[in-house]
Amino acid sequence: MLNFIKVIPVEDTFFIKDNIPPNVKFTYDVVKLNYLDKSPFKNGDIIFLQKEDEIYIWFTRYPLEENKVYIPESYLLIKQANLENGFIIFKKRNYTTILVIKNNQLQSQITYKGNIPQLQIKLKLLEKEHSLKNPKVLEITEFKPKYDIKDLIKFSRVDFSLENVIKAVLNNISIPLSIFFLGLLTYKFLDVKYLEKKKSHLEEKLFQLKVENKGIKKKIQLAKEKSQFWNDFVEKELKYPFPIVVISNFAKIVNKYEGFIDDIIYSPDVVSVSVGLPKKRGNFIQELLNTGLFKDIKILGSSPDRLSKDYEVLSVELYVKEWIKHGKK
């Protein structure tokens, strides 16, 4: 294996996805500035992948070195499994991870120590949360990561100008020059193919716009329909705060009390969590309520933490407030 490529184990990452403005290229520094405070890890780092108007972020447990390529194990699991809709149950050593997949894209990643209690109930809740239709369940116990040059380009934090590509490769690997230049030509070929695809997409969009602009009445009607669609969408789908806002605020307060999150089951109005906290935790509940995100918080039960007598593991339900009512925020 090349010494500048490393696959980050799934149990050492925490995954989120978010919507972003289209046609805006995000850099590592911009993503780190805007999202690192949402990480549940104290001294970790960020791996990200941008796709049109969405960004996929893996927070890492440990800091990452510069001029190396880090690829999340969950990304490669999904790529090799080729599962369109459903769940991957990945068991490795003392960890079990659920990967939620919709339209071949990762939606959620949940890792447990040991086996997963009430697995079928959790899968049903996740199926409802992500609106999966006839999801398949794939169990993986042995996995050998495989990646290609396109994966390296996607996850590289190096500036892929021609000069920097040559310097980075020659400084980090020792291979025949013929293989190196073959890889370089492959990269340039992929770059050209991408530009051709982009050109075709823009031409198609231009044609659609010309068709839509035929006739003033049709254009006005279309605008009204789009406006009504957006209003209906906001009232129905954006009734509750975004999951990333709820989970990141919760994780930030848990970190303040030097606690840990063991399990999260998310639905728009109720979040069920298993969280480890010191027995002396002061105003933990009040601080959660002070965020303005929750209308009620219930502790369903507690059990001693196996690793520390000063900690206990709580089963908590967080009841999320509606933030949009009757079209008003």
C-alpha positions, 0 to 999 in steps of 0.5 A: 500500500502506498504510504501516503494513502490511509483508510480511516476505520469507520469506528474512528469517524462520525458522519454528517451531511448538509445542504450547501449552495450549488456551484460553490467549491468548498476547500478544506479550510472553509469546511473546517472553519464552518463545521469543525465545532460540530465534531463530537471528538475533541482533537480530531480533523475533517474529511469531506466530499462535495457533490453539487448541492450537498456536502458529506463530512466525516469527523475523525477521532484523531488529527490528520497529517498534511499531504496525505490522502485519507479515505473513510472506510464507510465510503469504500464499504458503500462503493464496493457493496453497490447497494441502492437503498437499505442498510449495511451492518458492518461488524469488526472486532468490538464494533458494529456499525449501521450505514443507512443508504438511499439512492447509493448515497450515505445518509447516516452512520451509527457505530456501537460497541459490541452488538446492537440491542433491538436491531430490528426496531432500530432499522424500522425507525431508520427506515421511516426516518429516511423514507426508504422503500423496500430496503435491503439489509447487507451484513459484512464481517470481512472487508478489504478496502479497494480504491482507485485514482478517482477516489484519491482525487476526490479525497486529496487535500493537495492542490491538484495543479499539474506542478503539485501533482508531480511534486507530491507523487515523486516525493512520496512514492517510488515507482517506474516513471512509466507508471507515474506518467500513465497515472498522470495521463489518466487523471488528465483524461478524467478531467477532460471527461468531467468538462465534457459532461459539464458542457453537455449538462449546461447545454441541456439546461439552456435548452430547457430554459428556452422551452420554459420561456415560450409564452408569458402566461406559461412562465407566470403560471410556472412561477406560481406553481414553484412558489406554491411548491416551496411554501408547501415544502417549507410547512411540511418538511422544514417543520423542525430544525435541521438534524445537524443543528440538533445533534451538534448542539447536543454533542457540544453540551455533552462534550462540555460535561466530558461525556460521551454519546453511545447511541442516537436514533433520530426522528424529526420530533423525538431524538432517542439517545444513550449518553454517558455522563458524570454522576455530578452533572450540574445543570446538564438538562437546563443547558439543553433546554436553554438552546431553545431546540427542545420543548421537553427532555425525559430521562427514561432510565440509567445504568452504571458505566462499566468503565468508570464508577463516577459515570452512568449511562442515561437513556434520554428522549429529547422532544424537539420544538417546531420552529416553523408554524403556519408558514412563519418561523 
